[in-house]
């Protein structure tokens, strides 16, 4: 299974086709020379096609399949180009040696020549006659391998970027539709109406927060990642509206390392996490809710924690992902941005009541690899 991960059938067919085309040119050249210099002695066509073409084609294709597998491993391990080129130079010389060795063994086993007739010097001379050709063919096929992987990497990157853009648009639309549901607008506008008589300045501030929050969702561009400072600014508009709606029943505590404000995070990440924490935190037993938003650096990872002291989870994270699109969407966006270098966990607190949501991401977006 591990080897299957590195074998690409399309690439093998491409390499086999390329070398097959080379052999067709070689056969055409041989046919022309036999016609022009017909007085010379040549081996039968059958022996020529089997011994000099078919077996050679099988050996080279098998050998280059191994090289293709090795190349993919080189790229995954981020070897330096100096080391990679040095290895390929050795392999380019080794291919001629292996071909010559297999042909010698085949000739002895099939009786084309006896062991007594075999001469190392003659075999080495045959190797040297075509060493430059083998070198060029090897690097031509290696160029095909790297081009194939590069084109595939570009296509995968484009697909990931398209998925991220689609997910971001969907996130904005879902946020907008959820926030513009009648109960949200009713509660917010009703709060503003009450404040208009009690505290006009606060009413104006709430209207401004609602306007700024919706503007950030709709017109903040198509960036998939934004500075943490911008993400917190958008969140602040949302929190201000929540504070008006929930009054003294909701307490938000922020523990944020200000040195991380320039670090990039996925756009519109915090709001759906906080919304989920509030939605599931309130219950008949928990009418007052305290939420801690904690953002800090742990080694090379940026860690975001949203912790509440409300109702606990009754289901595992996998089931929650399947039931709600919000958490699944967050997880999909993180996977596209950071590959396997992130973690997203929703769990009950280990001490006390409540739920903690923990996102751990590298400080820079994950570079797509093969």
Order of alpha helices (4+ residues) and beta strands (2+ residues): alpha-alpha-alpha-alpha-alpha-alpha-alpha-beta-alpha-beta-beta-alpha-beta-beta-alpha-alpha-beta-beta
